[in-house]
């Protein structure tokens, strides 16, 4: 898990997200920058997408889908990471 100052809670990076990060060459510092500085678009109070352009990357845009856990008392977000070419 990693702490998000922006959201004031832990972000749990799922196994699937870690696999996709490795596959797409997304490093931890890019994920941290995305979470803290990316543009957030809420689908509803429980789900959102965060996107950020990274001009130095050939795919340019990285997105993360975040969702509150089933038990709000857990106090963290789950995330999946993707990219757009």
Residue, then its C-alpha position, 0 to 999 in steps of 0.5 A: x500500500x502507498x499513502x496518498x496525501x491528496x486523498x488522505x488514505x492508503x491506496x492498495x495497488x492490486x496484483x493486477x495493477x502491479x502486473x500491468x505496471x510491469x508490462x507497461x514500464x510504469x514505475x512507482x514514481x510515475x504512479x505516485x505522481x499520477x495519484x497526487x497530481x493527475x486529473x480526477x474524474x468521478x463516476x460516483x462517490x465510490x469510483x473515479x479515474x485519474x489521468x495524467x500526461x507524461x510527455x517523456x513516455x511514448x504512450x503519453x497518458x497513464x490512467x488509474x481507476x480507483x474504487x473504495x473497498x467494500x468495507x469503508x472502514x478499511x480506509x483505502x482505495x483499490x487501484x488498477x493502472x492502464x495507459x493510452x497510446 
